Amino acid sequence: MKTVSLRIDTDLLADVDRLVKPFRYSNRTELIRQAVREFVEKLENDRERKSSKKNILVNDEIIAELEKRFGELKQ
């Protein structure tokens, strides 16, 4: 594991410290590590969802184009 140094606003750090014991973390580092892990996972999931939506839109455009061309052939 690598060590990372960061600056955190005093109020945010107080919130972190307040949550350590109720959520049974050994220390603030464990809580922050878990929070970062969950945030990264959320970002990755959001990116995958956006990519899926984009693929659906592209597929809808392809279907619309095929329907347009097929409709032209029928006329």
PEWO-V158620 format. One record per pair of residues at least 12 apart in sequence whose C-alpha atoms are under 10 Angstrom apart, sorted by the first residue. I is the first residue (numbers start at 1). J is the second residue. D is the distance in Angstrom with one decimal. If there is no record, write none. Layout:
# PEWO-V158620
I;J;D
I;J;D
This chain:
# PEWO-V158620
13;28;8.7
13;32;9.8
16;28;6.5
16;29;9.4
16;31;7.4
16;32;7.7
17;29;9.8
17;31;9.0
19;31;8.2
20;32;9.5
